Amino acid sequence: MAGKKDANGLTPKMLAFCREYVKCQNQSEAYRRAYSSKDMKPNTITRMASTLMADPRISAMITSMKGDADKVAAKELGLTREWVLSRLMNSAQMGLGETLTPDGANLAAANQALAALGKVDTIQLFVERSKVTVEKTFDEMSEAELDEFIAKRSGV
């Protein structure tokens, strides 16, 4: 008998699979932890885990859980936009000779790390944006115009 489903259509075991996947980042291991699998062959576990991962409800829940985990981690680490900007400003001032650079400081490595931190979803200091303008709606475009539009956007 299948377990009762939540508002997202997931059973308790499916939710457990999602939680375990976020923890271990391995779908087969997440399946082993969430389901009774001690008598299953490894290939069966892999297949069942893969089937779960292909379910859009599962992938949406995992994405949501990862986002929540990232927010918690950023908060626990004190990672904020202000923190990243402050460090970038300090690095820029050192690089421009406005302040002294501590012995052994590697500004290039520091800037690379700060840039990566600035791209974290919860910080979003450096987010690539593109502006798209459309003269016609998709319904008004011919097949050729749609193909051209898609080709331009995909860089083909």
Secondary structure by P-SEA (a helix, b strand, c coil): cccccccccccaaaaaaaaaaaacccaaaaaaaccccccccaaaaaaaaaaaaacaaaaaaaaaaaaaaaaaaaaaacccaaaaaaaaaaaaaaaaccccccccccaaaaaaaaaaaaaccccccbbbbbbbbbccccccccaaaaaaaaaaaacc
